[in-house]
Amino acid sequence: MDTRKNLIAKHFGLRGIAVFEAFKGLLAIMVAIWLLSLLHKDLQNVAEHLLRFLHKLFHLNPDGHLARSIVRGARHVTPGNLHLWIGGTLAYSVIRFVEAAGLWLEKPWAEWFALISGGLYIPIEIYELAHHATPIKWAVLATNILIVAYLAWLLRDSHNQRKQAKEAKEAAEDKASAPVKPLPQS
């Protein structure tokens, strides 16, 4: 692929990933706001209302695994660990927004950060698929693999371009510093 096509692929690819990361940051802020709204409420009651809502919207079985997990989780929530969850969620959103800004501005550190952070999720996603495969889990894994593969390709291409530029510069310097041979006289 020529350099112009690489630049276009890099520009639009990084912008797309940046928007995706910003969306995840926005979603985390919405979760943090929801968690803040739970601070002075009876969480057992909130869990029951959530289950009724999920049953109406998704026809979720009130006696199923997810419903039992929600009720069990609500029993273990205290104001102290709720504050930790809020803080963790806000920290996650800041990380996503910083990554999104770096990718939008096409910063190499952001490309490396996105590659590493995306790669760290892959074993967890595979583990989750091995325990209970769903179409959503497959889609999440496929999306993450595509993003990680794209970033790996992009970083490898950038490395190769820098290497070629360095070699060309060294060749030009060698040529410029080479002594000029006099022409033979006849």
N, C-alpha and C positions, 0 to 999 in steps of 0.2 A: 504494500500500500504506500502511495507516495505521501510526502510530508504534508501537503495541503489537506488531503483526506484524513490523515492522522489528527491534524489540528481541529478539524470539524468534528471528528468522532470524539476527541478529547473534550472539546468545549461542550457539546450537547450531552455527552454521557455524564460528565461531572456535574453539569447543571441539573440533570434529571436525578442523579443520586442526591444532590444537595437538597432538592425539593422534597425527596422522599425522607431524608434525615430531618429536615425542618418539620415535616408532617408528624414524624414520630415524637419530636420535641413538643409540638403543640398538643398532641394526644397525651403526653406525660403531664403537661401543665393542667389539662382538663381533669385528669385522674387526681392530681394533687389538690385541685379545687374541690373535687368531690370528697376526697378524704378529709379536707379541712371542714367541710360541711357536716361530717360525722362526729366531730370532736365532742359535742355535748348531747349526743343522742344515744338511745338504747340500741345497741348494735344488733341485738337479737331480733328486735322489732324491724330494724332496717333490713336484715337478712330475710325475714319472712316476706316483707314487701317486695324485695328484689326477686325472690323466688316466684311470687305471684306474677310479677311483671314478665319474667322470663318464660313462665308457663303460658301466659297469654300471647306473647310475641313469638316465641320459638317452639311452643308446645313442649316445653321441657318437662320431663317427668319429675314431679315433686318428691318422689321416693328414690330417684336415681342417684348415681355416684356424684355428679356435679352438685346437686341440691344438698346432699349430705356434707360434701366438702365445704360449701358455703356456710352452712349452719355451724359446722365444727370450727371453721375459721373464725366466725363471729364470736364464738365462746372464748377464744384465746386472745382477742384483741383487747388491749388496755390503752388508756390515754398515752402512756409512755411509748409503747411500741407503735402506736398510731402516729405519734410525732416523728419517730424514726422513719416510718414509711413515707410520710409527707416529705421529710428532708431528702430521703433517697430518691424519691420521684422527681423532686425539683433539681437535684444534682444531675440525675440522668437527663433531664430536659436541657440543662445548661450544656452538658457534654454534646448532646445531639445538635443544639443550635451552633455551638462553636465549630463542630465538624461540618455542618451545613455551610456556614460562612466560609470556612477554609476551602471547601470543595467549590463553592460558587466563585471564589476568587482564584481558583486553580493553584492553590498552594501545595507544594510537594509533601509537606508534613501532613496535610489533611488526607492526601491520597494514601500515604503509609498508614495513618491512623485508621482510616476507613477499611483498608485491607486487613489490618491486624484485628480490629474489633469485629469485623464481619466474619473473619476466619475463626475467631474464638467461639462464635455461636454455632458453627457447623457441627462439632461433636455433640453438643447439647441437643440440637435439632434432630440428629440421627438417633440419639438415645431415645428421645421422645417418640420418634417414628417407630422404633423397635418395640416400644411398650404399648402404643396405641396409635396406629396410623389413621389419619383423617385426611380428607382432601385439603383442608386448610393447612395442616402441618406439611403436606407435600408441597403446597404452593409457597409457603414460607421458606422451606429448604431450597426449592428451585430458584426462587428470587435471590436468596442470599448467595447461592453458588454462582449465579450469573453475575452478580455485582462483584463478588470476590475475583472471579475469573477475569472480568473486564478490567478491574483495577490492577491485577497482576500483569495482564497484557500491556496495559498503559504504562506501568512503571518499568517493565522490561523494554518497551519501545523507547521510552525516555532515556533509559540507560544506554541503549544501543546508539541513539542519536548523539548523546554526549561523548560516547567513546569514538564514534566516527569523526565528530568535530575535533576532538583532541588529536586524533591521528592525522587528520588533514592539516591541523595547525602545526604539528611537529614536522610533518613532511615539508610544509612551506618554509618553516624556519630552517630546516636542514638544507633546503635548496637555496635559500637566501644566504646562508652562511658558508656555503661551499665555495672554495676558491675558483676563480674564473681561470680556465685554462687558455693560454695563448694559442692562437691559430698557428698551425705550422706554416712556415714560409717556404715557398717553392722556388 
